[in-house]
Amino acid sequence: MSIGITLMGLFVGFLVGLTGVGGAALLTPVLILIGVNPSIAVGTDLVYNSITKFFGLFQHWRQKTVNYQMVKLLALGSIPSAVVAIGSLHYFEASYHNQEQIIRHSLGYILIFVSLAIIIRTFVEKKLRPNRWQLKPLKEKKLLTIFIGCLFGFIVGLTSLGSGSLFAVAMIYLYQMKTSEMVGTDITHAFLLVTVAGLLHISYGNVNYMLVGNLLLGSIPGVLVGSSISAKVPTRPLRTIVAVLIFVSGLKLI
């Protein structure tokens, strides 16, 4: 089982390094489909995500490609919202013992949504003309930014999905940023969000540390190899394939 999980981490890490998308959206449903308890899968994935995103955050901090004002506004909405989502799951489990059904069905619908978000990001990102929202300065979009954080933060707390893909699509449509700044801002905010959510899941005992270790053992070299050859491989078709895989996973969980 350990070797199988490590190989899974290697494959997922390779795809993430190659395409830049699909980490949690690939990993969480696969863990559930092979028999891991849904709440354990979500908690484990959040902790795993926190560790992997830390390395990306550090690199973008060195490159000065982080919009800290946007990170702050997104976190003002997303972190409290994720806390509410995780607390609600714990309440429903204690009161109605239906936490696993809620997570499974929520995951299914959000996976379908995430797959569509990846398609949009892949085919629309470079074609968008500046719209009226993009042209407004960030100080005029403070409430909107906090609301986006609140909405997607709840989804991340509930399912572990969307800390990258959903926020990235919002940035593409509503903000005018360089690609490097968008990626750095997205990763930095995602690190804060999944770390807080992961710590809460740890407090509820929803993390399998052996699983985290085995996944990291495979995914770190996978990401490095995928990233090293990403410039030589056409990523658009691969992103589309990843989106289709995520879409099918969503349908299986509904």
MOVENDA-V928315 format. One record per residue. RES is the residue in three letters. PHI is phi in whole degrees, 0 to 359 (NA if undefined). BURIAL is b if it has 16 or more other C-alpha atoms within 10 Angstrom, else e. D_CENTER is the distance of its C-alpha to the mean C-alpha in Angstrom with 2 decimals. Layout:
# MOVENDA-V928315
res:RES phi:PHI burial:BURIAL d_center:D_CENTER
res:RES phi:PHI burial:BURIAL d_center:D_CENTER
This chain:
# MOVENDA-V928315
res:MET phi:NA burial:e d_center:24.98
res:SER phi:297 burial:e d_center:23.84
res:ILE phi:295 burial:e d_center:24.58
res:GLY phi:298 burial:e d_center:22.77
res:ILE phi:293 burial:b d_center:19.53
res:THR phi:297 burial:b d_center:19.95
res:LEU phi:296 burial:b d_center:20.56
res:MET phi:297 burial:b d_center:17.47
res:GLY phi:299 burial:b d_center:15.45
res:LEU phi:299 burial:b d_center:17.61
res:PHE phi:293 burial:b d_center:16.95
res:VAL phi:295 burial:b d_center:13.14
res:GLY phi:300 burial:b d_center:13.37
res:PHE phi:299 burial:b d_center:16.01
res:LEU phi:295 burial:b d_center:14.13
res:VAL phi:295 burial:b d_center:11.20
res:GLY phi:296 burial:b d_center:14.11
res:LEU phi:284 burial:b d_center:16.07
res:THR phi:248 burial:b d_center:13.91
res:GLY phi:80 burial:b d_center:11.02
res:VAL phi:224 burial:b d_center:8.60
res:GLY phi:94 burial:b d_center:7.62
res:GLY phi:304 burial:b d_center:6.68
res:ALA phi:295 burial:b d_center:5.42
res:ALA phi:294 burial:b d_center:6.98
res:LEU phi:273 burial:b d_center:9.98
res:LEU phi:286 burial:b d_center:10.40
res:THR phi:301 burial:b d_center:10.35
res:PRO phi:296 burial:b d_center:12.82
res:VAL phi:296 burial:b d_center:14.88
res:LEU phi:301 burial:b d_center:15.39
res:ILE phi:293 burial:b d_center:16.58
res:LEU phi:292 burial:e d_center:18.72
res:ILE phi:268 burial:e d_center:20.44
res:GLY phi:112 burial:e d_center:21.39
res:VAL phi:285 burial:e d_center:19.08
res:ASN phi:306 burial:e d_center:19.32
res:PRO phi:307 burial:b d_center:16.36
res:SER phi:292 burial:b d_center:16.19
res:ILE phi:293 burial:b d_center:16.47
res:ALA phi:299 burial:b d_center:13.72
res:VAL phi:293 burial:b d_center:11.24
res:GLY phi:298 burial:b d_center:12.82
res:THR phi:296 burial:b d_center:13.07
res:ASP phi:295 burial:b d_center:9.51
res:LEU phi:296 burial:b d_center:8.68
res:VAL phi:294 burial:b d_center:11.71
res:TYR phi:301 burial:b d_center:11.04
res:ASN phi:296 burial:b d_center:7.75
res:SER phi:301 burial:b d_center:10.03
res:ILE phi:293 burial:e d_center:12.73
res:THR phi:291 burial:b d_center:11.24
res:LYS phi:288 burial:b d_center:9.80
res:PHE phi:301 burial:b d_center:13.28
res:PHE phi:293 burial:e d_center:15.03
res:GLY phi:293 burial:e d_center:13.29
res:LEU phi:301 burial:b d_center:14.02
res:PHE phi:299 burial:e d_center:17.56
res:GLN phi:295 burial:e d_center:18.20
res:HIS phi:289 burial:b d_center:17.31
res:TRP phi:297 burial:e d_center:19.34
res:ARG phi:294 burial:e d_center:22.20
res:GLN phi:277 burial:e d_center:21.99
res:LYS phi:58 burial:e d_center:21.99
res:THR phi:245 burial:b d_center:19.28
res:VAL phi:236 burial:b d_center:17.62
res:ASN phi:268 burial:b d_center:18.66
res:TYR phi:292 burial:e d_center:19.04
res:GLN phi:295 burial:e d_center:20.49
res:MET phi:291 burial:b d_center:17.47
res:VAL phi:303 burial:b d_center:15.25
res:LYS phi:297 burial:b d_center:17.88
res:LEU phi:294 burial:b d_center:18.06
res:LEU phi:298 burial:b d_center:14.39
res:ALA phi:293 burial:b d_center:14.43
res:LEU phi:300 burial:b d_center:17.72
res:GLY phi:268 burial:b d_center:16.20
res:SER phi:285 burial:b d_center:12.75
res:ILE phi:292 burial:b d_center:13.98
res:PRO phi:299 burial:b d_center:17.06
res:SER phi:294 burial:b d_center:15.36
res:ALA phi:295 burial:b d_center:12.91
res:VAL phi:298 burial:b d_center:16.16
res:VAL phi:297 burial:b d_center:17.99
res:ALA phi:299 burial:b d_center:15.63
res:ILE phi:292 burial:b d_center:15.88
res:GLY phi:298 burial:b d_center:19.57
res:SER phi:295 burial:e d_center:20.18
res:LEU phi:301 burial:b d_center:18.91
res:HIS phi:296 burial:b d_center:21.27
res:TYR phi:295 burial:e d_center:24.04
res:PHE phi:294 burial:e d_center:23.88
res:GLU phi:293 burial:e d_center:24.00
res:ALA phi:292 burial:e d_center:26.97
res:SER phi:268 burial:e d_center:28.74
res:TYR phi:236 burial:e d_center:28.09
res:HIS phi:54 burial:e d_center:26.50
res:ASN phi:235 burial:e d_center:24.05
res:GLN phi:300 burial:b d_center:20.67
res:GLU phi:294 burial:b d_center:19.87
res:GLN phi:294 burial:e d_center:20.88
res:ILE phi:298 burial:b d_center:18.80
res:ILE phi:297 burial:b d_center:15.56
res:ARG phi:299 burial:b d_center:16.59
res:HIS phi:289 burial:b d_center:17.54
res:SER phi:298 burial:b d_center:14.67
res:LEU phi:302 burial:b d_center:12.29
res:GLY phi:302 burial:b d_center:14.72
res:TYR phi:292 burial:b d_center:14.86
res:ILE phi:291 burial:b d_center:11.19
res:LEU phi:300 burial:b d_center:10.79
res:ILE phi:298 burial:b d_center:13.76
res:PHE phi:296 burial:b d_center:12.47
res:VAL phi:296 burial:b d_center:9.28
res:SER phi:299 burial:b d_center:11.90
res:LEU phi:293 burial:b d_center:14.11
res:ALA phi:297 burial:b d_center:11.72
res:ILE phi:295 burial:b d_center:11.46
res:ILE phi:299 burial:b d_center:15.25
res:ILE phi:299 burial:e d_center:15.85
res:ARG phi:298 burial:b d_center:14.10
res:THR phi:288 burial:b d_center:16.10
res:PHE phi:256 burial:e d_center:19.42
res:VAL phi:251 burial:e d_center:19.70
res:GLU phi:310 burial:e d_center:18.28
res:LYS phi:275 burial:e d_center:21.61
res:LYS phi:263 burial:e d_center:23.85
res:LEU phi:291 burial:e d_center:23.10
res:ARG phi:273 burial:e d_center:26.07
res:PRO phi:303 burial:e d_center:25.81
res:ASN phi:259 burial:e d_center:25.98
res:ARG phi:296 burial:e d_center:27.42
res:TRP phi:288 burial:e d_center:24.13
res:GLN phi:297 burial:b d_center:23.13
res:LEU phi:283 burial:e d_center:26.65
res:LYS phi:286 burial:e d_center:26.64
res:PRO phi:292 burial:e d_center:26.13
res:LEU phi:301 burial:b d_center:23.28
res:LYS phi:297 burial:e d_center:25.93
res:GLU phi:271 burial:e d_center:26.72
res:LYS phi:239 burial:b d_center:23.16
res:LYS phi:299 burial:e d_center:22.51
res:LEU phi:295 burial:e d_center:22.53
res:LEU phi:298 burial:e d_center:20.39
res:THR phi:295 burial:b d_center:17.70
res:ILE phi:296 burial:b d_center:17.91
res:PHE phi:297 burial:b d_center:17.84
res:ILE phi:301 burial:b d_center:14.64
res:GLY phi:301 burial:b d_center:13.07
res:CYS phi:297 burial:b d_center:14.85
res:LEU phi:296 burial:e d_center:13.88
res:PHE phi:283 burial:b d_center:10.10
res:GLY phi:297 burial:b d_center:10.31
res:PHE phi:298 burial:b d_center:12.30
res:ILE phi:297 burial:b d_center:9.93
res:VAL phi:296 burial:b d_center:7.24
res:GLY phi:298 burial:b d_center:10.50
res:LEU phi:283 burial:b d_center:11.84
res:THR phi:234 burial:b d_center:9.48
res:SER phi:75 burial:b d_center:6.54
res:LEU phi:263 burial:b d_center:4.60
res:GLY phi:95 burial:b d_center:3.89
res:SER phi:297 burial:b d_center:3.30
res:GLY phi:251 burial:b d_center:4.18
res:SER phi:295 burial:b d_center:6.04
res:LEU phi:291 burial:b d_center:7.67
res:PHE phi:294 burial:b d_center:8.67
res:ALA phi:296 burial:b d_center:9.80
res:VAL phi:296 burial:b d_center:11.96
res:ALA phi:300 burial:b d_center:13.41
res:MET phi:295 burial:b d_center:14.35
res:ILE phi:297 burial:b d_center:15.97
res:TYR phi:280 burial:b d_center:18.04
res:LEU phi:249 burial:b d_center:19.00
res:TYR phi:227 burial:b d_center:19.33
res:GLN phi:256 burial:b d_center:21.41
res:MET phi:220 burial:e d_center:19.92
res:LYS phi:293 burial:e d_center:20.38
res:THR phi:302 burial:e d_center:17.67
res:SER phi:296 burial:e d_center:17.66
res:GLU phi:290 burial:b d_center:17.47
res:MET phi:298 burial:b d_center:14.60
res:VAL phi:295 burial:b d_center:12.51
res:GLY phi:297 burial:b d_center:13.93
res:THR phi:294 burial:b d_center:13.42
res:ASP phi:298 burial:b d_center:9.75
res:ILE phi:294 burial:b d_center:9.25
res:THR phi:296 burial:b d_center:11.89
res:HIS phi:295 burial:b d_center:10.68
res:ALA phi:300 burial:b d_center:7.18
res:PHE phi:300 burial:b d_center:9.55
res:LEU phi:299 burial:b d_center:11.85
res:LEU phi:294 burial:b d_center:9.73
res:VAL phi:289 burial:b d_center:8.28
res:THR phi:292 burial:b d_center:11.82
res:VAL phi:297 burial:b d_center:13.66
res:ALA phi:297 burial:b d_center:11.93
res:GLY phi:296 burial:b d_center:12.49
res:LEU phi:297 burial:b d_center:16.04
res:LEU phi:294 burial:b d_center:16.77
res:HIS phi:295 burial:b d_center:15.94
res:ILE phi:299 burial:b d_center:18.13
res:SER phi:296 burial:e d_center:20.84
res:TYR phi:267 burial:e d_center:20.86
res:GLY phi:77 burial:e d_center:21.12
res:ASN phi:259 burial:b d_center:17.99
res:VAL phi:230 burial:b d_center:17.11
res:ASN phi:258 burial:b d_center:18.82
res:TYR phi:292 burial:e d_center:19.40
res:MET phi:296 burial:e d_center:21.16
res:LEU phi:296 burial:b d_center:18.24
res:VAL phi:302 burial:b d_center:15.99
res:GLY phi:298 burial:b d_center:18.89
res:ASN phi:294 burial:b d_center:19.44
res:LEU phi:294 burial:b d_center:15.89
res:LEU phi:296 burial:b d_center:16.03
res:LEU phi:301 burial:b d_center:19.54
res:GLY phi:270 burial:b d_center:18.52
res:SER phi:286 burial:b d_center:15.21
res:ILE phi:298 burial:b d_center:16.62
res:PRO phi:296 burial:b d_center:19.55
res:GLY phi:298 burial:b d_center:17.56
res:VAL phi:297 burial:b d_center:15.35
res:LEU phi:297 burial:b d_center:18.65
res:VAL phi:293 burial:b d_center:20.56
res:GLY phi:300 burial:b d_center:18.12
res:SER phi:295 burial:b d_center:17.89
res:SER phi:292 burial:e d_center:21.68
res:ILE phi:252 burial:e d_center:22.51
res:SER phi:298 burial:b d_center:19.93
res:ALA phi:289 burial:e d_center:22.62
res:LYS phi:263 burial:e d_center:25.10
res:VAL phi:240 burial:e d_center:23.20
res:PRO phi:293 burial:e d_center:22.60
res:THR phi:278 burial:b d_center:18.82
res:ARG phi:300 burial:e d_center:19.14
res:PRO phi:298 burial:e d_center:20.58
res:LEU phi:293 burial:b d_center:18.10
res:ARG phi:300 burial:b d_center:15.09
res:THR phi:296 burial:b d_center:17.15
res:ILE phi:297 burial:e d_center:17.74
res:VAL phi:300 burial:b d_center:14.11
res:ALA phi:298 burial:b d_center:13.61
res:VAL phi:295 burial:b d_center:16.77
res:LEU phi:300 burial:b d_center:15.77
res:ILE phi:294 burial:b d_center:12.67
res:PHE phi:299 burial:b d_center:15.18
res:VAL phi:296 burial:e d_center:17.74
res:SER phi:301 burial:b d_center:15.59
res:GLY phi:298 burial:b d_center:15.01
res:LEU phi:298 burial:e d_center:18.75
res:LYS phi:292 burial:e d_center:19.64
res:LEU phi:271 burial:b d_center:17.96
res:ILE phi:285 burial:e d_center:19.65
